[in-house]
């Protein structure tokens, strides 16, 4: 069974208006939603406030294969290292990997220009 509390989900219609959500806000850019609406499933690593998320964007299609919206699903992969030990328990993927395998993992953002 999937632990739904570990995921944030946002659904956008064809006008890129948010129509459903669950969890923390993912703050997608319009260009990110547009890229998925045009048929591309892709993922990004994005720092949002105190957390770093892995976000997957995917088009939502009708029975004819025509895009009618976009779904964005995000999961926390890390907590900002400056505050994680002081104020927040690290519940990200990096902490899960450390707890299981005793390996420190760091995620780096790569800047891409569209």
N, C-alpha and C positions, 0 to 999 in steps of 0.2 A: 504494500500500500504506500502511496506517495504522501508525504507530509506536506499538505497544502500550505501550512503556515510558513514554509521556506520559500514560497514563490509569490511574486507580485504579478498580477495580470491586468492588462488594459486592452480594451477592444474599441476600435475606431470605425466609424462608418465611412462611406465613400466621399463624404465631405471633410473627412479627417477630424470629426468631432468625437470626443470620447463618449461612448454610450454605456460601457460597463467597466468596472474596475474591482480589484480585490488586492489588499495589501498596501505596500508603500508606493508612493508616486514614482514613476520612472522618468518623467519629464522628457519624452522623446521630442526631437526636433521635427519640424514639418518635413524636411528633406528625408529624414529616416523613415517616416511613415509613407511618404510618396514612393520611395525606392521599393518598399515592400509591396505597396499597392500595385506597382507596375510589374509584379510577378516574381520578385527576388526574395528568397528566404535567406536571411543572413544574421550574423550576430555581431555585437559590439561589446567592448568592455568600457564602462562609463562610471566615472566618479560622480556620485550624487550626494552632496552634503557630507555626512560622516562615513558613508559606505561606498564601496566599489562593487558594481553590479556586472554580471554577465547578462546581457539582454538579447533575446532572440526575437526577430521580427519575421512575421509570416503573413502572406496575403490570405484573406478569407474569401473563398470562392463559392458561387452558387452552383447548382447542379449542371449548368452549362459550361463551367470552368471560367466564368467571368468574375473578376475581382469585385467584391461588394464591401470590402473593409480590410482591416489589418488587426492582427492580434500581436501584442508585445508581452513576452513573458520574461521576467527577470528574477535572478537569484543573487543574493549577497555572496560575493566571493572573498571579500576582505573588509575589515574595519580600519579606518584611518589609523595608521600606526602611532600617531602622536597622542591619541586619546584612548586607544583600545584597552590598555591595562589600567588606566586611571578611572574611567567612568563607565565603560561598556565591556561586557563580556563578548569576546570574539566568537561569533557564531557562523563565520564564513567558511567557505570551502578550504581555505588555507589552514584554518584551525582544525578542521576535520582530518586533513591529510597529516598534520603534525601529530594529532592525538592517535591516529591509527599507525603511522609509519615512522614517527619521530624525524621527519624531514621538514625543514623550513622552506616554505614556498613564498615567492614574491611575484606579484603580477605587475606588469608595466603597460602603460597605455602607449599606443602608437598613434600619432596624429596623422590623420588622412584628410586630404582635401578633395571634396567632390567636384 
